[in-house]
Amino acid sequence: MKLISKVLILFVLTSFISNSFEASELIKPLFNIYKITLEPKDKNCNKSDFVKTVIILKQRLRDSGVRFKLKATNDLEIKIVFKNESEYKRAKKFIFHNG
């Protein structure tokens, strides 16, 4: 039960990245899992616009040298999983400061 409460406490919602989607962060240092979840602000948005935005973000992250994996949990939710904390921090800085 303590582990579950620690994981829930570590869940932090972040600010909006752009007009097309918002991001929430989930950091679990106990398990060394670093994720950023992308989903549209408006659930009735155009799926193709959201996918285009994610593809552009993916390319910009790769161009900046960040290593990550994309995982689609459903049509309108994408998780970016990072190998280590430094990659996560670089991507977080890039996404939230460059939009």
PyRosetta script that sets phi, psi and omega in degrees:
from pyrosetta import init, pose_from_sequence

init()
pose = pose_from_sequence("MKLISKVLILFVLTSFISNSFEASELIKPLFNIYKITLEPKDKNCNKSDFVKTVIILKQRLRDSGVRFKLKATNDLEIKIVFKNESEYKRAKKFIFHNG")
pose.set_psi(1, -37.5)
pose.set_omega(1, 179.6)
pose.set_phi(2, -64.6)
pose.set_psi(2, -38.1)
pose.set_omega(2, 179.6)
pose.set_phi(3, -63.4)
pose.set_psi(3, -42.7)
pose.set_omega(3, 179.5)
pose.set_phi(4, -62.7)
pose.set_psi(4, -43.4)
pose.set_omega(4, -179.7)
pose.set_phi(5, -66.6)
pose.set_psi(5, -35.9)
pose.set_omega(5, 177.2)
pose.set_phi(6, -65.0)
pose.set_psi(6, -42.0)
pose.set_omega(6, -180.0)
pose.set_phi(7, -65.3)
pose.set_psi(7, -41.2)
pose.set_omega(7, 179.1)
pose.set_phi(8, -66.0)
pose.set_psi(8, -36.5)
pose.set_omega(8, 178.5)
pose.set_phi(9, -65.9)
pose.set_psi(9, -33.3)
pose.set_omega(9, -178.0)
pose.set_phi(10, -76.0)
pose.set_psi(10, -9.3)
pose.set_omega(10, -179.3)
pose.set_phi(11, -75.2)
pose.set_psi(11, 122.0)
pose.set_omega(11, -175.7)
pose.set_phi(12, -128.3)
pose.set_psi(12, 127.8)
pose.set_omega(12, 174.6)
pose.set_phi(13, -88.5)
pose.set_psi(13, 136.2)
pose.set_omega(13, -177.7)
pose.set_phi(14, -105.9)
pose.set_psi(14, 178.5)
pose.set_omega(14, -179.6)
pose.set_phi(15, -73.8)
pose.set_psi(15, 169.1)
pose.set_omega(15, 179.5)
pose.set_phi(16, -72.1)
pose.set_psi(16, 138.7)
pose.set_omega(16, 179.0)
pose.set_phi(17, -80.2)
pose.set_psi(17, -51.0)
pose.set_omega(17, -179.1)
pose.set_phi(18, -150.8)
pose.set_psi(18, -172.0)
pose.set_omega(18, -179.9)
pose.set_phi(19, -73.1)
pose.set_psi(19, -17.7)
pose.set_omega(19, -173.6)
pose.set_phi(20, -93.5)
pose.set_psi(20, -24.3)
pose.set_omega(20, 179.4)
pose.set_phi(21, -156.9)
pose.set_psi(21, 163.7)
pose.set_omega(21, 177.1)
pose.set_phi(22, -117.8)
pose.set_psi(22, 163.1)
pose.set_omega(22, -179.3)
pose.set_phi(23, -128.0)
pose.set_psi(23, 143.7)
pose.set_omega(23, 171.1)
pose.set_phi(24, -127.5)
pose.set_psi(24, 148.4)
pose.set_omega(24, -177.1)
pose.set_phi(25, -108.5)
pose.set_psi(25, 145.1)
pose.set_omega(25, 173.0)
pose.set_phi(26, -133.5)
pose.set_psi(26, 115.3)
pose.set_omega(26, -179.0)
pose.set_phi(27, -116.2)
pose.set_psi(27, 124.3)
pose.set_omega(27, 176.5)
pose.set_phi(28, -124.4)
pose.set_psi(28, 79.6)
pose.set_omega(28, -177.7)
pose.set_phi(29, -62.5)
pose.set_psi(29, -22.5)
pose.set_omega(29, 178.5)
pose.set_phi(30, -63.7)
pose.set_psi(30, -32.3)
pose.set_omega(30, -177.9)
pose.set_phi(31, -109.3)
pose.set_psi(31, -0.1)
pose.set_omega(31, -178.1)
pose.set_phi(32, 57.0)
pose.set_psi(32, 44.7)
pose.set_omega(32, 176.6)
pose.set_phi(33, -114.2)
pose.set_psi(33, 125.2)
pose.set_omega(33, -179.4)
pose.set_phi(34, -123.6)
pose.set_psi(34, 122.2)
pose.set_omega(34, -174.8)
pose.set_phi(35, -136.5)
pose.set_psi(35, 151.0)
pose.set_omega(35, 166.5)
pose.set_phi(36, -128.2)
pose.set_psi(36, 130.0)
pose.set_omega(36, -179.9)
pose.set_phi(37, -105.8)
pose.set_psi(37, 128.9)
pose.set_omega(37, 178.0)
pose.set_phi(38, -109.3)
pose.set_psi(38, 132.0)
pose.set_omega(38, 175.2)
pose.set_phi(39, -151.8)
pose.set_psi(39, 151.9)
pose.set_omega(39, -178.8)
pose.set_phi(40, -68.5)
pose.set_psi(40, 148.9)
pose.set_omega(40, 175.0)
pose.set_phi(41, -66.5)
pose.set_psi(41, -42.2)
pose.set_omega(41, -178.9)
pose.set_phi(42, -102.4)
pose.set_psi(42, 116.2)
pose.set_omega(42, -178.4)
pose.set_phi(43, -66.7)
pose.set_psi(43, -16.3)
pose.set_omega(43, 179.2)
pose.set_phi(44, -96.6)
pose.set_psi(44, 17.8)
pose.set_omega(44, -177.4)
pose.set_phi(45, -71.8)
pose.set_psi(45, 167.6)
pose.set_omega(45, 177.2)
pose.set_phi(46, -72.9)
pose.set_psi(46, 119.5)
pose.set_omega(46, -177.2)
pose.set_phi(47, -62.0)
pose.set_psi(47, -36.8)
pose.set_omega(47, -177.9)
pose.set_phi(48, -66.8)
pose.set_psi(48, -35.5)
pose.set_omega(48, 176.7)
pose.set_phi(49, -65.4)
pose.set_psi(49, -40.4)
pose.set_omega(49, 178.7)
pose.set_phi(50, -64.4)
pose.set_psi(50, -43.9)
pose.set_omega(50, 179.9)
pose.set_phi(51, -63.6)
pose.set_psi(51, -41.9)
pose.set_omega(51, 178.2)
pose.set_phi(52, -60.7)
pose.set_psi(52, -42.2)
pose.set_omega(52, 179.3)
pose.set_phi(53, -63.2)
pose.set_psi(53, -42.6)
pose.set_omega(53, 178.9)
pose.set_phi(54, -65.4)
pose.set_psi(54, -39.9)
pose.set_omega(54, 179.0)
pose.set_phi(55, -63.7)
pose.set_psi(55, -42.0)
pose.set_omega(55, 177.7)
pose.set_phi(56, -63.5)
pose.set_psi(56, -44.2)
pose.set_omega(56, 178.5)
pose.set_phi(57, -61.8)
pose.set_psi(57, -42.7)
pose.set_omega(57, 178.9)
pose.set_phi(58, -58.8)
pose.set_psi(58, -46.0)
pose.set_omega(58, -178.9)
pose.set_phi(59, -65.9)
pose.set_psi(59, -41.0)
pose.set_omega(59, 179.3)
pose.set_phi(60, -64.9)
pose.set_psi(60, -39.1)
pose.set_omega(60, 177.4)
pose.set_phi(61, -65.0)
pose.set_psi(61, -44.3)
pose.set_omega(61, 178.8)
pose.set_phi(62, -62.4)
pose.set_psi(62, -41.5)
pose.set_omega(62, 178.9)
pose.set_phi(63, -63.5)
pose.set_psi(63, -30.8)
pose.set_omega(63, 179.8)
pose.set_phi(64, -83.5)
pose.set_psi(64, -2.0)
pose.set_omega(64, 174.8)
pose.set_phi(65, 91.2)
pose.set_psi(65, 10.9)
pose.set_omega(65, 179.6)
pose.set_phi(66, -82.6)
pose.set_psi(66, 132.7)
pose.set_omega(66, 177.3)
pose.set_phi(67, -99.2)
pose.set_psi(67, 131.1)
pose.set_omega(67, -176.5)
pose.set_phi(68, -161.2)
pose.set_psi(68, 171.9)
pose.set_omega(68, 173.7)
pose.set_phi(69, -127.5)
pose.set_psi(69, 140.4)
pose.set_omega(69, 175.2)
pose.set_phi(70, -98.2)
pose.set_psi(70, 136.4)
pose.set_omega(70, 176.2)
pose.set_phi(71, -130.9)
pose.set_psi(71, 122.7)
pose.set_omega(71, 177.3)
pose.set_phi(72, -91.2)
pose.set_psi(72, 121.1)
pose.set_omega(72, 179.3)
pose.set_phi(73, -90.3)
pose.set_psi(73, -28.6)
pose.set_omega(73, 171.7)
pose.set_phi(74, -160.2)
pose.set_psi(74, -169.9)
pose.set_omega(74, -175.8)
pose.set_phi(75, -59.6)
pose.set_psi(75, -35.1)
pose.set_omega(75, -173.0)
pose.set_phi(76, -121.7)
pose.set_psi(76, 31.2)
pose.set_omega(76, 176.1)
pose.set_phi(77, -145.6)
pose.set_psi(77, 124.1)
pose.set_omega(77, -179.3)
pose.set_phi(78, -122.9)
pose.set_psi(78, 133.0)
pose.set_omega(78, 175.6)
pose.set_phi(79, -109.0)
pose.set_psi(79, 133.0)
pose.set_omega(79, 175.2)
pose.set_phi(80, -105.2)
pose.set_psi(80, 117.6)
pose.set_omega(80, -177.0)
pose.set_phi(81, -108.4)
pose.set_psi(81, 130.4)
pose.set_omega(81, -176.5)
pose.set_phi(82, -107.7)
pose.set_psi(82, 149.6)
pose.set_omega(82, -176.0)
pose.set_phi(83, -72.2)
pose.set_psi(83, -36.0)
pose.set_omega(83, -178.6)
pose.set_phi(84, -149.2)
pose.set_psi(84, 174.6)
pose.set_omega(84, -175.2)
pose.set_phi(85, -65.7)
pose.set_psi(85, -36.8)
pose.set_omega(85, -178.6)
pose.set_phi(86, -66.0)
pose.set_psi(86, -39.5)
pose.set_omega(86, 176.3)
pose.set_phi(87, -63.9)
pose.set_psi(87, -42.2)
pose.set_omega(87, 178.2)
pose.set_phi(88, -59.7)
pose.set_psi(88, -46.6)
pose.set_omega(88, -178.3)
pose.set_phi(89, -65.2)
pose.set_psi(89, -39.8)
pose.set_omega(89, 177.4)
pose.set_phi(90, -62.7)
pose.set_psi(90, -44.1)
pose.set_omega(90, -179.7)
pose.set_phi(91, -67.6)
pose.set_psi(91, -42.5)
pose.set_omega(91, -179.9)
pose.set_phi(92, -60.0)
pose.set_psi(92, -45.5)
pose.set_omega(92, 179.2)
pose.set_phi(93, -62.2)
pose.set_psi(93, -43.9)
pose.set_omega(93, -179.6)
pose.set_phi(94, -63.2)
pose.set_psi(94, -48.3)
pose.set_omega(94, -175.9)
pose.set_phi(95, -66.9)
pose.set_psi(95, -48.8)
pose.set_omega(95, -172.1)
pose.set_phi(96, -82.7)
pose.set_psi(96, -16.6)
pose.set_omega(96, 177.9)
pose.set_phi(97, -102.9)
pose.set_psi(97, -23.4)
pose.set_omega(97, 179.8)
pose.set_phi(98, -106.2)
pose.set_psi(98, -14.7)
pose.set_omega(98, 179.7)
pose.set_phi(99, 68.2)
pose.dump_pdb("model.pdb")
